[in-house]
Amino acid sequence: MSVLIPTEEQIEKLQSLPEGEPVAALNLFHFNDNARYEREDPEYGTSEADITGREAYARYGEIAGSFILESGGRVVFSTPIDQVMIGPSSPHWDLAAMMYFPTRKAFMLMLSDPDFQAASRHRKAALANHTMLHLAGAPFSE
């Protein structure tokens, strides 16, 4: 099952947790071979949509990276996944990345920014599947 956006229950849980605590977001990504822009996206049906999923994710990463830095956060790591050593081999994952945010509120403010939301179309076009786990952020604070 492909999942690219949080459920209402996941959003409610996020909002119920202490907003002043740091948070780390561990992401697992599986890329589409070709980007899949939606009809409402400006790229749809143009040569701008004729790119790989990884290229679409790079577009997203450029914009999202600025938001992460502006929030006081950072990318802790981003690396290809070699194999699943323990656990189900499906779904397939291509990349693991961890982002750190100084507070959960900073993460939520980023998500609510209209420019960040607009950039998320590139992430959705890029990915066949995405899992994000929130971890206690204190061990990753500088």
Biotite code that builds the C-alpha atoms (Angstrom):
import biotite.structure as struc

atoms = struc.array([
    struc.Atom([0.000, 0.000, 0.000], chain_id="A", res_id=1, res_name="MET", atom_name="CA", element="C"),
    struc.Atom([1.424, 3.363, -1.037], chain_id="A", res_id=2, res_name="SER", atom_name="CA", element="C"),
    struc.Atom([1.103, 6.161, 1.504], chain_id="A", res_id=3, res_name="VAL", atom_name="CA", element="C"),
    struc.Atom([2.214, 9.721, 0.797], chain_id="A", res_id=4, res_name="LEU", atom_name="CA", element="C"),
    struc.Atom([0.241, 11.838, 3.298], chain_id="A", res_id=5, res_name="ILE", atom_name="CA", element="C"),
    struc.Atom([-0.545, 11.438, 7.004], chain_id="A", res_id=6, res_name="PRO", atom_name="CA", element="C"),
    struc.Atom([-3.932, 10.253, 8.178], chain_id="A", res_id=7, res_name="THR", atom_name="CA", element="C"),
    struc.Atom([-6.185, 12.434, 10.312], chain_id="A", res_id=8, res_name="GLU", atom_name="CA", element="C"),
    struc.Atom([-5.299, 10.247, 13.315], chain_id="A", res_id=9, res_name="GLU", atom_name="CA", element="C"),
    struc.Atom([-1.576, 10.796, 12.706], chain_id="A", res_id=10, res_name="GLN", atom_name="CA", element="C"),
    struc.Atom([-2.081, 14.576, 12.498], chain_id="A", res_id=11, res_name="ILE", atom_name="CA", element="C"),
    struc.Atom([-4.140, 14.529, 15.715], chain_id="A", res_id=12, res_name="GLU", atom_name="CA", element="C"),
    struc.Atom([-1.389, 12.551, 17.472], chain_id="A", res_id=13, res_name="LYS", atom_name="CA", element="C"),
    struc.Atom([1.254, 15.023, 16.252], chain_id="A", res_id=14, res_name="LEU", atom_name="CA", element="C"),
    struc.Atom([-0.798, 17.937, 17.569], chain_id="A", res_id=15, res_name="GLN", atom_name="CA", element="C"),
    struc.Atom([-1.325, 16.228, 20.941], chain_id="A", res_id=16, res_name="SER", atom_name="CA", element="C"),
    struc.Atom([2.403, 15.848, 21.681], chain_id="A", res_id=17, res_name="LEU", atom_name="CA", element="C"),
    struc.Atom([4.443, 18.553, 23.479], chain_id="A", res_id=18, res_name="PRO", atom_name="CA", element="C"),
    struc.Atom([5.227, 21.203, 20.857], chain_id="A", res_id=19, res_name="GLU", atom_name="CA", element="C"),
    struc.Atom([8.381, 22.463, 22.574], chain_id="A", res_id=20, res_name="GLY", atom_name="CA", element="C"),
    struc.Atom([10.281, 19.168, 22.421], chain_id="A", res_id=21, res_name="GLU", atom_name="CA", element="C"),
    struc.Atom([12.814, 18.411, 19.676], chain_id="A", res_id=22, res_name="PRO", atom_name="CA", element="C"),
    struc.Atom([11.856, 15.816, 17.074], chain_id="A", res_id=23, res_name="VAL", atom_name="CA", element="C"),
    struc.Atom([13.753, 13.752, 14.524], chain_id="A", res_id=24, res_name="ALA", atom_name="CA", element="C"),
    struc.Atom([11.967, 12.477, 11.419], chain_id="A", res_id=25, res_name="ALA", atom_name="CA", element="C"),
    struc.Atom([13.300, 9.194, 10.036], chain_id="A", res_id=26, res_name="LEU", atom_name="CA", element="C"),
    struc.Atom([12.136, 8.833, 6.430], chain_id="A", res_id=27, res_name="ASN", atom_name="CA", element="C"),
    struc.Atom([12.137, 5.819, 4.133], chain_id="A", res_id=28, res_name="LEU", atom_name="CA", element="C"),
    struc.Atom([11.611, 6.616, 0.452], chain_id="A", res_id=29, res_name="PHE", atom_name="CA", element="C"),
    struc.Atom([10.737, 4.497, -2.586], chain_id="A", res_id=30, res_name="HIS", atom_name="CA", element="C"),
    struc.Atom([10.977, 6.487, -5.820], chain_id="A", res_id=31, res_name="PHE", atom_name="CA", element="C"),
    struc.Atom([8.805, 6.246, -8.899], chain_id="A", res_id=32, res_name="ASN", atom_name="CA", element="C"),
    struc.Atom([10.836, 5.438, -12.009], chain_id="A", res_id=33, res_name="ASP", atom_name="CA", element="C"),
    struc.Atom([9.206, 8.478, -13.655], chain_id="A", res_id=34, res_name="ASN", atom_name="CA", element="C"),
    struc.Atom([7.709, 11.465, -11.872], chain_id="A", res_id=35, res_name="ALA", atom_name="CA", element="C"),
    struc.Atom([3.905, 11.336, -11.619], chain_id="A", res_id=36, res_name="ARG", atom_name="CA", element="C"),
    struc.Atom([2.614, 14.868, -11.494], chain_id="A", res_id=37, res_name="TYR", atom_name="CA", element="C"),
    struc.Atom([-1.119, 15.354, -10.950], chain_id="A", res_id=38, res_name="GLU", atom_name="CA", element="C"),
    struc.Atom([-3.423, 17.174, -13.363], chain_id="A", res_id=39, res_name="ARG", atom_name="CA", element="C"),
    struc.Atom([-3.566, 20.234, -11.039], chain_id="A", res_id=40, res_name="GLU", atom_name="CA", element="C"),
    struc.Atom([0.253, 20.569, -10.919], chain_id="A", res_id=41, res_name="ASP", atom_name="CA", element="C"),
    struc.Atom([1.786, 23.223, -13.209], chain_id="A", res_id=42, res_name="PRO", atom_name="CA", element="C"),
    struc.Atom([4.249, 20.652, -14.542], chain_id="A", res_id=43, res_name="GLU", atom_name="CA", element="C"),
    struc.Atom([1.536, 18.220, -15.663], chain_id="A", res_id=44, res_name="TYR", atom_name="CA", element="C"),
    struc.Atom([1.559, 17.620, -19.409], chain_id="A", res_id=45, res_name="GLY", atom_name="CA", element="C"),
    struc.Atom([4.679, 19.740, -19.970], chain_id="A", res_id=46, res_name="THR", atom_name="CA", element="C"),
    struc.Atom([8.319, 18.851, -20.566], chain_id="A", res_id=47, res_name="SER", atom_name="CA", element="C"),
    struc.Atom([8.923, 19.823, -16.903], chain_id="A", res_id=48, res_name="GLU", atom_name="CA", element="C"),
    struc.Atom([7.090, 16.617, -15.903], chain_id="A", res_id=49, res_name="ALA", atom_name="CA", element="C"),
    struc.Atom([9.277, 14.407, -18.085], chain_id="A", res_id=50, res_name="ASP", atom_name="CA", element="C"),
    struc.Atom([11.771, 13.581, -15.327], chain_id="A", res_id=51, res_name="ILE", atom_name="CA", element="C"),
    struc.Atom([12.569, 10.692, -12.999], chain_id="A", res_id=52, res_name="THR", atom_name="CA", element="C"),
    struc.Atom([11.161, 10.349, -9.513], chain_id="A", res_id=53, res_name="GLY", atom_name="CA", element="C"),
    struc.Atom([14.603, 11.085, -8.093], chain_id="A", res_id=54, res_name="ARG", atom_name="CA", element="C"),
    struc.Atom([14.799, 14.301, -10.130], chain_id="A", res_id=55, res_name="GLU", atom_name="CA", element="C"),
    struc.Atom([11.366, 15.369, -8.868], chain_id="A", res_id=56, res_name="ALA", atom_name="CA", element="C"),
    struc.Atom([12.496, 14.635, -5.318], chain_id="A", res_id=57, res_name="TYR", atom_name="CA", element="C"),
    struc.Atom([15.604, 16.783, -5.873], chain_id="A", res_id=58, res_name="ALA", atom_name="CA", element="C"),
    struc.Atom([13.277, 19.674, -6.787], chain_id="A", res_id=59, res_name="ARG", atom_name="CA", element="C"),
    struc.Atom([11.389, 19.120, -3.547], chain_id="A", res_id=60, res_name="TYR", atom_name="CA", element="C"),
    struc.Atom([14.593, 18.718, -1.537], chain_id="A", res_id=61, res_name="GLY", atom_name="CA", element="C"),
    struc.Atom([15.952, 22.042, -2.710], chain_id="A", res_id=62, res_name="GLU", atom_name="CA", element="C"),
    struc.Atom([12.886, 23.866, -1.412], chain_id="A", res_id=63, res_name="ILE", atom_name="CA", element="C"),
    struc.Atom([12.280, 21.721, 1.677], chain_id="A", res_id=64, res_name="ALA", atom_name="CA", element="C"),
    struc.Atom([15.936, 21.980, 2.682], chain_id="A", res_id=65, res_name="GLY", atom_name="CA", element="C"),
    struc.Atom([15.605, 25.756, 2.939], chain_id="A", res_id=66, res_name="SER", atom_name="CA", element="C"),
    struc.Atom([12.538, 25.386, 5.154], chain_id="A", res_id=67, res_name="PHE", atom_name="CA", element="C"),
    struc.Atom([14.327, 22.878, 7.389], chain_id="A", res_id=68, res_name="ILE", atom_name="CA", element="C"),
    struc.Atom([17.275, 25.243, 7.835], chain_id="A", res_id=69, res_name="LEU", atom_name="CA", element="C"),
    struc.Atom([15.015, 28.261, 8.417], chain_id="A", res_id=70, res_name="GLU", atom_name="CA", element="C"),
    struc.Atom([13.214, 26.315, 11.168], chain_id="A", res_id=71, res_name="SER", atom_name="CA", element="C"),
    struc.Atom([16.540, 25.753, 12.942], chain_id="A", res_id=72, res_name="GLY", atom_name="CA", element="C"),
    struc.Atom([16.666, 22.144, 11.828], chain_id="A", res_id=73, res_name="GLY", atom_name="CA", element="C"),
    struc.Atom([19.032, 20.149, 9.694], chain_id="A", res_id=74, res_name="ARG", atom_name="CA", element="C"),
    struc.Atom([19.394, 16.989, 7.645], chain_id="A", res_id=75, res_name="VAL", atom_name="CA", element="C"),
    struc.Atom([21.175, 14.527, 9.948], chain_id="A", res_id=76, res_name="VAL", atom_name="CA", element="C"),
    struc.Atom([21.817, 12.030, 7.150], chain_id="A", res_id=77, res_name="PHE", atom_name="CA", element="C"),
    struc.Atom([20.576, 10.934, 3.742], chain_id="A", res_id=78, res_name="SER", atom_name="CA", element="C"),
    struc.Atom([21.842, 7.658, 2.302], chain_id="A", res_id=79, res_name="THR", atom_name="CA", element="C"),
    struc.Atom([20.858, 4.887, -0.122], chain_id="A", res_id=80, res_name="PRO", atom_name="CA", element="C"),
    struc.Atom([19.443, 1.700, 1.363], chain_id="A", res_id=81, res_name="ILE", atom_name="CA", element="C"),
    struc.Atom([21.495, -1.382, 0.465], chain_id="A", res_id=82, res_name="ASP", atom_name="CA", element="C"),
    struc.Atom([19.068, -4.038, 1.670], chain_id="A", res_id=83, res_name="GLN", atom_name="CA", element="C"),
    struc.Atom([16.465, -4.935, 4.272], chain_id="A", res_id=84, res_name="VAL", atom_name="CA", element="C"),
    struc.Atom([18.395, -7.042, 6.771], chain_id="A", res_id=85, res_name="MET", atom_name="CA", element="C"),
    struc.Atom([15.536, -7.858, 9.176], chain_id="A", res_id=86, res_name="ILE", atom_name="CA", element="C"),
    struc.Atom([11.884, -7.473, 8.327], chain_id="A", res_id=87, res_name="GLY", atom_name="CA", element="C"),
    struc.Atom([9.710, -7.764, 5.265], chain_id="A", res_id=88, res_name="PRO", atom_name="CA", element="C"),
    struc.Atom([11.449, -7.149, 1.943], chain_id="A", res_id=89, res_name="SER", atom_name="CA", element="C"),
    struc.Atom([8.354, -5.385, 0.684], chain_id="A", res_id=90, res_name="SER", atom_name="CA", element="C"),
    struc.Atom([7.838, -2.504, 0.375], chain_id="A", res_id=91, res_name="PRO", atom_name="CA", element="C"),
    struc.Atom([11.109, -1.699, -1.349], chain_id="A", res_id=92, res_name="HIS", atom_name="CA", element="C"),
    struc.Atom([13.036, 1.341, -0.052], chain_id="A", res_id=93, res_name="TRP", atom_name="CA", element="C"),
    struc.Atom([15.599, 3.354, -2.028], chain_id="A", res_id=94, res_name="ASP", atom_name="CA", element="C"),
    struc.Atom([16.736, 6.010, 0.445], chain_id="A", res_id=95, res_name="LEU", atom_name="CA", element="C"),
    struc.Atom([16.740, 6.683, 4.186], chain_id="A", res_id=96, res_name="ALA", atom_name="CA", element="C"),
    struc.Atom([17.016, 10.201, 5.559], chain_id="A", res_id=97, res_name="ALA", atom_name="CA", element="C"),
    struc.Atom([16.717, 11.790, 8.969], chain_id="A", res_id=98, res_name="MET", atom_name="CA", element="C"),
    struc.Atom([15.793, 15.393, 9.588], chain_id="A", res_id=99, res_name="MET", atom_name="CA", element="C"),
    struc.Atom([16.088, 17.088, 12.984], chain_id="A", res_id=100, res_name="TYR", atom_name="CA", element="C"),
    struc.Atom([13.830, 19.911, 14.178], chain_id="A", res_id=101, res_name="PHE", atom_name="CA", element="C"),
    struc.Atom([14.538, 21.874, 17.376], chain_id="A", res_id=102, res_name="PRO", atom_name="CA", element="C"),
    struc.Atom([10.855, 21.712, 18.327], chain_id="A", res_id=103, res_name="THR", atom_name="CA", element="C"),
    struc.Atom([7.772, 19.863, 17.156], chain_id="A", res_id=104, res_name="ARG", atom_name="CA", element="C"),
    struc.Atom([6.200, 23.317, 16.691], chain_id="A", res_id=105, res_name="LYS", atom_name="CA", element="C"),
    struc.Atom([8.936, 24.218, 14.159], chain_id="A", res_id=106, res_name="ALA", atom_name="CA", element="C"),
    struc.Atom([8.081, 21.060, 12.209], chain_id="A", res_id=107, res_name="PHE", atom_name="CA", element="C"),
    struc.Atom([4.351, 21.868, 12.272], chain_id="A", res_id=108, res_name="MET", atom_name="CA", element="C"),
    struc.Atom([4.951, 25.489, 11.190], chain_id="A", res_id=109, res_name="LEU", atom_name="CA", element="C"),
    struc.Atom([6.949, 24.227, 8.216], chain_id="A", res_id=110, res_name="MET", atom_name="CA", element="C"),
    struc.Atom([4.129, 21.861, 7.234], chain_id="A", res_id=111, res_name="LEU", atom_name="CA", element="C"),
    struc.Atom([1.573, 24.658, 7.384], chain_id="A", res_id=112, res_name="SER", atom_name="CA", element="C"),
    struc.Atom([3.537, 27.110, 5.214], chain_id="A", res_id=113, res_name="ASP", atom_name="CA", element="C"),
    struc.Atom([1.768, 27.618, 1.844], chain_id="A", res_id=114, res_name="PRO", atom_name="CA", element="C"),
    struc.Atom([5.058, 27.664, -0.090], chain_id="A", res_id=115, res_name="ASP", atom_name="CA", element="C"),
    struc.Atom([6.156, 24.407, 1.544], chain_id="A", res_id=116, res_name="PHE", atom_name="CA", element="C"),
    struc.Atom([2.768, 22.859, 0.769], chain_id="A", res_id=117, res_name="GLN", atom_name="CA", element="C"),
    struc.Atom([3.083, 23.939, -2.879], chain_id="A", res_id=118, res_name="ALA", atom_name="CA", element="C"),
    struc.Atom([6.545, 22.355, -3.090], chain_id="A", res_id=119, res_name="ALA", atom_name="CA", element="C"),
    struc.Atom([5.158, 19.085, -1.740], chain_id="A", res_id=120, res_name="SER", atom_name="CA", element="C"),
    struc.Atom([3.752, 18.344, -5.205], chain_id="A", res_id=121, res_name="ARG", atom_name="CA", element="C"),
    struc.Atom([7.299, 17.406, -6.223], chain_id="A", res_id=122, res_name="HIS", atom_name="CA", element="C"),
    struc.Atom([7.567, 14.953, -3.313], chain_id="A", res_id=123, res_name="ARG", atom_name="CA", element="C"),
    struc.Atom([4.238, 13.371, -4.224], chain_id="A", res_id=124, res_name="LYS", atom_name="CA", element="C"),
    struc.Atom([5.253, 13.115, -7.906], chain_id="A", res_id=125, res_name="ALA", atom_name="CA", element="C"),
    struc.Atom([8.588, 11.604, -6.914], chain_id="A", res_id=126, res_name="ALA", atom_name="CA", element="C"),
    struc.Atom([7.531, 8.877, -4.526], chain_id="A", res_id=127, res_name="LEU", atom_name="CA", element="C"),
    struc.Atom([5.869, 5.514, -4.940], chain_id="A", res_id=128, res_name="ALA", atom_name="CA", element="C"),
    struc.Atom([5.903, 5.118, -1.156], chain_id="A", res_id=129, res_name="ASN", atom_name="CA", element="C"),
    struc.Atom([7.072, 7.009, 1.942], chain_id="A", res_id=130, res_name="HIS", atom_name="CA", element="C"),
    struc.Atom([7.211, 6.139, 5.615], chain_id="A", res_id=131, res_name="THR", atom_name="CA", element="C"),
    struc.Atom([8.075, 8.761, 8.242], chain_id="A", res_id=132, res_name="MET", atom_name="CA", element="C"),
    struc.Atom([8.741, 7.856, 11.844], chain_id="A", res_id=133, res_name="LEU", atom_name="CA", element="C"),
    struc.Atom([9.035, 10.568, 14.494], chain_id="A", res_id=134, res_name="HIS", atom_name="CA", element="C"),
    struc.Atom([11.719, 9.878, 17.076], chain_id="A", res_id=135, res_name="LEU", atom_name="CA", element="C"),
    struc.Atom([12.679, 11.680, 20.256], chain_id="A", res_id=136, res_name="ALA", atom_name="CA", element="C"),
    struc.Atom([14.866, 14.495, 18.965], chain_id="A", res_id=137, res_name="GLY", atom_name="CA", element="C"),
    struc.Atom([17.033, 15.118, 22.052], chain_id="A", res_id=138, res_name="ALA", atom_name="CA", element="C"),
    struc.Atom([19.776, 12.619, 21.057], chain_id="A", res_id=139, res_name="PRO", atom_name="CA", element="C"),
    struc.Atom([20.210, 14.510, 17.762], chain_id="A", res_id=140, res_name="PHE", atom_name="CA", element="C"),
    struc.Atom([20.393, 18.053, 19.170], chain_id="A", res_id=141, res_name="SER", atom_name="CA", element="C"),
    struc.Atom([23.786, 19.676, 18.791], chain_id="A", res_id=142, res_name="GLU", atom_name="CA", element="C"),
])
